[in-house]
Amino acid sequence: MSKFVLMTGEEDYEKYIFNSAKNDPNVVERKQLQTNIIKKLFRFHNAWPANKICEMPFKSIWYSRILDESELDIQEKLFFIFYESFHFSFSGKYLRYLKNKYKNSVFCFAFHNPVNGYNLNKLEKVRKYYDEIITFFEDDAKRYKLLKPEYFPYQLPVDTTRLGEKSDVFFIGSDKGRLSKLIKIFEKLKAEGLKCLFYIVGVPKEKQKYRDEIRYNQVISYEKVLEHVKATKCVLEVLQDKEMYSSIRTFEAFQYKKKLLTTNKRIVQEPFYNPNIIRVIDEEINIDKDFVLSEPHDEDFPDPYYWSFASFKKCVEENAPIS
């Protein structure tokens, strides 16, 4: 029986990666750093700018703090999954240490953002330690010949007692070149009499149109994001630069049984596509008010297996080679 070791970062949403695997006895989660001071020291010691040319010394002081190796057996077949956001995913020293100790193991690196020059450059320095590179984006899988599990393993908490502000359509995200489109969508929704709750960050004051209605540059916790998702009728997903993939907004919407408005035209090709709960925003930004306001049915939503850890695990076990 193989065992999976999940080396995730500490972003708010990343704890739900392990949440999807918490009932699997053959999954080990890395240890979380216990205090804010320790977390800051770890980030400083392992930050990319400080390690870009040459790794800083004394990395071994962190080894026992980030992984309880008493849970691992050197004779076991181990799959180490290093996520992009985890600083040690780019530490040649740490990867080499684990490789030498756990020889019957597979090392996988998992992008959870689209591949770009920055994250690809970081990976290239340690690429030789990885047996498989994973992406959740179809275009990147084809372009770079990467392994693509069906979907991102992700499981949100089921508690629905803590709700955020009620809305018909909820959006949260950075500008990143999307502002003009977001404003047009907001105007269309507003013209239909729909209540919008938009959080847009990274917008200078002079570009903050509808400042009394749109919440600009307000940073909220991921837990608060989920509360707003639970309280809305429809989640809005607007991707950057005409990209086409299912973002984390898609998974949030479906797990909380919310409808989805998206600019992802490729979603109509997904096996879970259902026009009862998904509408693609066209170039004219036509908004179907009745779609937004109608109540969805539980049977319209995808099977949770799509983003289960079991699905991800099966793909990795079948495709990742032994080093």
Disulfide bonds with the S-S distance in Angstrom:
none
